[in-house]
Amino acid sequence: MWKNFKNGFIKENPVFGLYLGMCSSLAISTSLNNAIGMGACVTLVLLFSNILVSLIRKITPDEIRIPVYIVIIATLVTIVEMLVHAFAPGLYDSLGVFLGLVVVNCIILGRAEAFASKNDVLSSAVDGIGMGLGYTFAIVLISVVREFFATGAITFVNPFNSSQLIFKLGSDALEPVTIGLFSQPVGAFLVFACFAALFTVLRENAKKKESAK
Amino acid sequence: MEFLTLAIGAILVNNIVLSKFLGLCPFLGVSKSSKSAIGMGFAVIFVIFGASLITYFLNYYILVPNEIEYMQLITFILVIAAFVQFVEMFIKKNSPSLYKTLGIYLPLITTNCVVLYVAQDNIAQGYDLLHTIVNSIAVPVGYMLVLYLFACLRERLDSADTPKAWKGNPIALVTAGLMALAFSGLAGIV
């Protein structure tokens, strides 16, 4: 069980390892706030969709399973979207259209199809949380690098009350030397590529260690 | 003129892949040969055009009069899923070779965010029918253009001597980044 959970971070990291859910991870990783907000939404949807899909896995006819999964996911995303709109309007505005697009985030449908439809409820739930946190971990990494180079500081604001600043790392003195490129699409692609290469090396090393044993 | 601006804007300036990061999964997956990139491109154009038209009428003649706009996401994704299924059966019957090259990526158009994004964006921007048609052709044309260019670049990358850790997707992403940089130079056109 613990291994299932841990797999989502490095070995089978959904973003850097399987290249799933890339659209949102590149687009909203401009600031730490967006990354954590998006990560939380995706984890929540992933957890509940895995549980529901696993619950109905024995009564779902094989031919129409994909539409069934999509309806489940779309319903969950609509609920999450409404909740975010009501309780964290600032986050809702900055995530914009990408919140709705969580529906077509391949991680969620991928896990429903590859894991939850074949396993019991408890391990599906664990897998959902693990993969969700793996996704969050990945976009937080990208967003920290991008926000730091683009603005000179990493800020985190309370998502439920946008006037309350929780922390700010870095200093205003760095402002004149920031690189605007990192807030643009180019920066997103390059930072993502660097992390993807790094994770490939990490995985290779882990594999070598295992085979040495 | 207005439509031309809209079309050029959607194809070059606000390119769906390079500036909005949508449709990246098939972008990396299918772009290994330029032939399948073209096939995928046409499938995407057809699906987006069809799905946008259906969702347009669905939205203004069913959802809005009944005040159930909050069902937008669910109905749209269902329409798209059904439509993709239809296209898949059509290609399977009429062009088995194309079906083979596209392989698993065809059903994946359902989870191609571009389709849902265009359908939602048409509504969110308040486009009328003509604008919707222009936009939902121009966006996938831009997608196909970048997909094809990228596939050509990747065919050359295969024979290039890249460091081991960067082989495959990482170096492809660097290439995509450089393409995004080049495309951002087109921002002044519109």
Interface residues (C-beta under 8 A of the other chain):
Chain A: Y19 L20 M22 C23 S24 L26 A27 I66 P67 I70 V71 A74 T75 V77 T78 E81 M82 V97 G100 L101 V103 V104 N105 C106 L109 Q184 P185 V186 G187 A188 F189 L190 F192 A193 C194 A196 A197 L198 T200 V201 E204
Chain B: L18 S19 K20 F21 L22 G23 L24 C25 L28 Y70 M71 L73 I74 I77 L78 A81 A82 P107 L108 T110 T111 N112 C113 V115 L116 Y117 Q120 D121 A124 P163 A165 W166 K167 N169 P170 I171 L173 V174 A176 G177 L178 A180 L181 S184
